[in-house]
Amino acid sequence: MTAENKRSWFGKNLNSSSNTATPLSGWWIFGLCVAMIVGFTTLITLTCRTYVDKPPIPEQVVDTSGNTVFTGSDIRQGQEIFLSKGLMSNGTVWGHGSYLGPDFPALTLHRIGEQARNDYAFQFNKTYDQLSTERKGAVDAKVIETIKANRFNPSKSVLTLTHSQVRAYQAEPAHWAEYFSNPGKNGGLKPNTITDPDELKKLSAYFTWMAWASAANRPGKSYSYTNNFPYDPTVGNTPTTVAFVYSVASILFLLGGIGLTLFIIGRHPEWDWHSPQNGTTPWLPAQMTSPSQKALVKFVVFVAFLFIMQCLVGGGVAHMRADPTNFYGINLAEYFSSSLLRTFHLQAMIFWLATGFATGGLFLSRVLGGKEMPRQAPLTNILFAALAIVVFGSVLSEWGGLSGLWDGMTFWLGSQGWEYLEIGRAWQWLLIVGLLFWFFLVVRNTVPALKRPPVRKLSIMFLIAAFSIPVFYLPAVFFDNTTNYTIVDTWRFWIIHLWVEGFFELFATTMVALTFIELGLVSKQMGLRLIFLDAILIFMGGIIGTGHHWYFSGMTQPNMMLSSCFSALEVVPLVVLCVEAWSFRKTALLGPDQTMAKKFYWPLMFMVMWSST
């Protein structure tokens, strides 16, 4: 092979003009713009409504005599304690978190109901179990009426609790002190996680407020701020009519969306892998010749390391679920609590996923650009060093934070405590800077391709998909550890759902399409159609469908109605990708020309499998 061939094998099919006779229809761009404009307009509207419809945090919580029980400051500080101790990696709040422990406000709500039943039964000088069936029914109805009544005064920001609710709150610290004392009963938390009486009171205030919002009816409505979650018929929390109706509607949207999409694809033969228009000449690449591409080898090894770390730590979390205090003779909770292990488990997953995408983006940017930019390899090495610092630094800081070393600074240096976003805020800002630097490196290599018509549209889509990675991580800094939980959960899933399941998926589709084009397996037209089709289908359901995470975290019913239907459409692109993967396997991998299959069968099968799952 000549030196010229070694320098130019990447970009051979991408930069060739042999298959540019049929331009991409403008309807693809129009369809993608419509899907994104409608989707984001709806999502932003729902997000803005969160600030209005969120369950209010009262400044004063009083009893029926007007005596202060606890304050809004206690509630906010209780949330800080909840997060700093990593309790979202142990139990759940409003359904979100880990399942090693209970849903904390659900347990509190149930105890409030029990206290109310006992108090009303005492009026008959009997326990609840001693009452007749008729009187039990009357007591149950009274309990539901009392707990569902909303006694919040918005003009004064004062919430009044009944006698039973106050008594239940006063008993909560003892319940939680017992729960936190024994790792064998709490899923492997650090022994005596919380012992300070003041902290226990504030934590109980936080759970009591969440329990109140879970049961008290929204003003003028017959359901609670959380749409009657958690399910607990003893306090009147049963599924709403809207939940039943739109569960059925979502199934109809799913079946209709799959049928319509397959019908449209079937009407266009040029979208088929068998189409003569999509034929290209398979060829074998020689080797990586770019210094910046060779610099990416260490990234691949790092991804493997993080993936293995996630698997091993995940095994520890699973063991905590079965036997928290005995890890082959070692009381693991004394050294690594279950909340710390689960934090490591989630962060390792996020880091290897992001590193893998960053590696693919840098590799393919060199393919698109067609030449090595000056100092790209040293800059790539700097990015790797920064990545290693963020990964290992944040992991050590999370261990220190959950071990109590960063008193008062856990949110910034240790663990924020929010599920999937445990990384400390200082490390989070460094990660954002690193993502922007990564995008800068991608742009440097890709810009030359914008001047070549054969790859201009591919390059633009590639850069848009890459740009979305750092931009849609920014909502991670739109809140802090005292922000109303409903608002936090809204922005949290802008990242978890939109960032990971939306734009990462678009970027992955773009990278796979570019790889197949470069290997000569599909034409540029076919690759672009796949990118646009996947993007339209993803965003048509995925943007508005983000709201399926918010059914029970303080959003109103319009969110439930919209997101239940549109989130069902998220399955449509997966079905289409499975169909396309099967067609690709039969045509490109098992067809008459199996040059690619023999050389790269398993890597290609991995990409097919990954794209369809």
Number of C-alpha atoms within 10 A of each C-alpha: 6 6 8 8 12 15 17 15 19 25 22 19 26 26 20 14 14 12 17 14 9 9 10 15 10 8 9 17 13 11 17 19 14 15 21 19 15 14 21 16 14 17 21 13 12 20 19 13 15 19 15 11 17 19 25 20 23 21 17 21 24 19 17 12 10 13 11 14 16 22 20 21 17 21 28 21 19 23 23 24 20 23 23 27 24 27 25 27 27 26 20 20 20 22 20 18 19 18 15 26 20 17 21 23 24 25 15 23 28 18 18 25 24 17 21 26 24 17 20 20 21 13 9 12 11 13 14 19 11 12 16 10 10 8 14 17 12 13 20 21 15 16 24 20 14 20 25 23 16 20 17 19 11 12 6 10 14 21 28 22 23 17 15 22 21 20 15 22 24 15 15 20 22 13 13 18 17 14 19 20 17 19 24 20 16 22 28 32 32 24 17 14 20 20 15 11 12 13 18 21 22 25 25 30 28 28 26 25 23 26 26 27 27 30 28 29 21 20 13 7 9 14 23 26 27 28 29 25 24 23 15 16 13 16 26 22 21 15 16 15 9 13 16 10 11 18 16 12 16 20 15 14 19 18 14 13 21 17 12 12 16 14 11 10 14 12 9 10 12 16 19 17 22 16 12 10 18 18 16 17 11 19 15 13 14 13 10 14 15 19 15 22 21 13 19 20 11 13 23 15 11 19 21 14 13 21 19 15 17 23 14 14 21 19 14 20 25 16 19 27 17 14 18 26 22 15 14 9 7 11 17 22 24 14 13 18 29 31 27 30 24 27 30 24 23 19 22 24 19 19 19 23 17 16 20 16 20 19 23 19 24 24 21 24 28 26 26 27 26 21 18 19 17 11 10 21 19 13 16 22 16 14 18 21 12 15 20 14 15 21 19 11 15 24 23 14 21 28 21 18 27 26 20 16 15 19 14 13 16 25 24 19 24 31 30 27 29 25 24 21 19 26 30 23 22 14 21 22 17 15 20 18 14 19 23 17 17 24 20 13 21 24 20 18 23 26 17 18 25 16 12 16 14 20 21 18 16 23 25 15 17 26 20 14 21 27 20 18 26 18 13 17 21 16 16 20 14 11 15 16 19 15 14 19 21 22 23 22 22 23 19 23 20 25 23 20 20 23 21 19 17 25 24 20 19 26 25 22 24 27 21 22 23 28 20 21 23 26 23 21 25 25 26 32 22 22 23 21 18 19 24 19 19 22 26 23 22 27 28 26 25 28 28 27 27 26 26 21 23 23 23 22 26 27 28 22 19 13 23 22 20 19 27 27 23 26 24 22 27 24 18 26 23 18 16 19 22 18 14 19 21 15 16 21 18 14 17 23 21 16 13 9 13 15 16 18 17 11 11 15 15 11 11 18 16 12 17 19 14 15 17 17 10
